[in-house]
């Protein structure tokens, strides 16, 4: 799951260290655009290169955009019901998962168990038919 980080007006409150690097050249290696566009976010790696020769001290930033490849979902859903889902693991085995149970004044244990059993039956029938 991709995590989005939101930086507020006071990043110090979230543990961020705010710095401003002045007068630096940034070399960009982009996959999506030929030049960086204003306001667009890029996913990648920012690296600080430091070289020192006899004449002067060079400091340069290099940004390399990482590829935004679509990854196959790790455990794809084979069956999706109201109460359970069945996923396929990387090793080919199947795993039933319960969805959250909402207990309320109208909750009936017998009715819930019957519906779960029916969904398991339908999901497994679909797997046997496809095999």
Number of C-alpha atoms within 10 A of each C-alpha: 3 4 5 6 6 8 11 9 7 10 12 11 10 10 8 10 8 8 6 5 5 6 8 11 10 14 13 15 16 17 13 12 10 9 10 13 9 6 6 6 8 17 12 14 11 14 13 12 10 10 9 9 7 5 6 8 9 11 14 14 14 15 17 16 17 14 11 11 6 6 6 7 7 10 14 12 16 16 18 15 16 11 17 19 18 22 19 16 13 10 6 9 8 16 13 17 13 12 12 9 9 8 9 7 6 7 11 10 10 9 10 13 12 11 16 17 14 13 20 19 12 13 19 17 12 13 14 8 7 7 6
